[in-house]
Amino acid sequence: MLNRRKFLQFSALAAPLLTAKRSLASSFDTGNKPLVVSTWDSGMAVNAEAWKILSNKGSALDAVEAGAVHIENEINCCVGLGGYPDRDGIVTLDSCIMDHQSNCGAVAGIERIKHPVSVARKVMEKTPHVILVGAGAQQFAVENGFPLESKELSDSGKKAYEEWLKKSEYKPVINIENLPAKEGNGPFAPHFFDDGTPNHDTMGLVAMDMNGNLSGAVTTSGMAFKVHGRVGDSPIIGAGLFVDNEVGAATSSGLGEEVIRICGTHLVVEFMRQGYSPEQACKKACERIVKRDPAKAKTLQVGFLAINKKGQYGCYAIQKGFVISVKSDKENQLHQSKYLI
Ligand code: ASP
């Protein structure tokens, strides 16, 4: 079975990747709306889905949900049920969504549900709560009409798990993407363990609609081979995602524990409130992580991306290899992030 990178090469997802121009992220100003920005190269296809809604005067909220749903449908992708399991061989998913009025919803550690982002939206819209976890989240999903899917791992998830079981080595570190390119890895540096196993691939996206309203969503199977029950930054409002309609929105990918520790995306938005550009704000958040433990920071990756109310966007990462996908009226391309180390 194809691994995700090979799969991408043969799927429709690959088309925009192959034609996309690359640039090194700096200060960007689209100067217009709408705008959608998402993590990683897989964000190109996600943006295309979101754009269908944004370009038809739809809301940023609907657009980010549609983008996340799109990638959750990819069978052999490290997001959604096709993702990599925890160390017990179970896929547990984390997701959240936030709108321009600071409404938000999230699910963490949810099993056998294909579209956690849509469950997160239901939590936001139908309950007085923000986060539902585990069995309770699953029960809520089923009560709201989401089908319970099979426990079976995807082919790629199963293969990776069987490989991992050989050593059962617990590596709670999101690796650095700057590894030697391997055949079939796609156009950008891969995010793989040394043995070739990909260990993360969170989809986070933020958007501004034609009315200038901001929203964001995140969906992930989290860190591969994590301890069962571990929750990363992705479903935590203020860590993996934050939206403030007066200022901007930000999302993250990488080692969630480090992002949670600094309330990463909230911090990015607060830096933008102080007047920093999206790129500067992301950089300052990365610096905050590195400052706490510079030696540890050398061993891990975190990347932030952000947009502000002016339609400017930017990103920054601790290590080389983070990429973002950007779609506006003026562009449809990948940007390689600048990095600290
Ligand atoms: N941030 C995610 C987590 O810690 C992983 C990732 O971004 O790939 O679960």
Boltz pocket constraint, residues with backbone or C-beta under 6 A from the ligand:
constraints:
  - pocket:
      binder: B
      contacts: [[A, 174], [A, 199], [A, 200], [A, 201], [A, 202], [A, 220], [A, 221], [A, 222], [A, 223], [A, 231], [A, 232], [A, 233], [A, 234], [A, 252], [A, 253], [A, 254], [A, 255], [A, 256], [A, 257]]
      max_distance: 6.0
